[in-house]
Amino acid sequence: MGNGVSVSKEVTKNETGEKECTFSITGSTQEYISGLTTNQTLFIYKQLKEYLKEENLIEE
């Protein structure tokens, strides 16, 4: 959790065996997030970038 938001990742395999990632971004109260601050946006970006690298979906 960073600045009132959290980012989570779920990895599954589809019918053809390909990996699929589902990312969830939630607020501290699990409600819809609107009006993100710069710090919250940067936190979400950094978390997503890290998760995408972990799954080899993007390069450094």
ABEGO torsion letter per residue (X at the ends): XBGGBBBBBBBBBBAAGBBBBBBBBBBAAGBBBBGBBAAAAAAAAAAAAAAAAAAGABBX
